[in-house]
Amino acid sequence: MDFEINRIQVRKNNRAKNLRLAVDKHGRPVLTIPFLCPKWYALRWAEKQKGWIEKNTFTPNNFAPEQNISIGDKIYKLKHNPQQKNNIVGKTEIIIGGDLCFFNRRVRDLIKKEFLSLLQKQVPLYAHKLGVKYHRITLRDTSSRWGSCSARGNLNFCWRIALAPEFVIHYLIAHEVSHLKYMNHSASFWKTVATLTPDTTRAKNWLKHHARQLQIG
Ligand SMILES: [Zn+2]
């Protein structure tokens, strides 16, 4: 528990009326306290919120050898072989070559490559089904948006979605492609999404509860 307490960043706020716990984008707990509230009192209060802190905070991780990762519905064990120049994607394992200090970046690049080729297959299928045209597909690393669609018909996806289950990936593709037809979230838009995937509610729920596990690498 001492460790947890040390991780907490305490912020005094003139306008705060109550003690408040939140999580910043690096996964650390932030405790906001009213200006006149003593720090020791606030920390004692935070100590009682241990369950909440453990459930809601996270440590950003890098990919590491011997770790299991899932890309869509496939699970791979990550391995490292410094003698090997290229990466090898097997059925159940991915062997990363080169120096260990590049391991995380090479895993990330490999996931991006796999994900982009999946998008390049799936987006045209959905676009064809809706009779819409798209311009370009780009991968980003955005923490607040999993995807977006520009007025020019460019589709952007956060590469981390590759680490989500397939029904979530397909929902996000369906969502962005449907924006090529409706640039809003109207009832017609959601009806269009539903013609491409039956999993909208399930996928939204998954993202709401598991988005944290995508913050890796
Ligand atoms: Zn949208």
Boltz pocket constraint, residues with backbone or C-beta under 6 A from the ligand:
constraints:
  - pocket:
      binder: B
      contacts: [[A, 175], [A, 179], [A, 184], [A, 185]]
      max_distance: 6.0
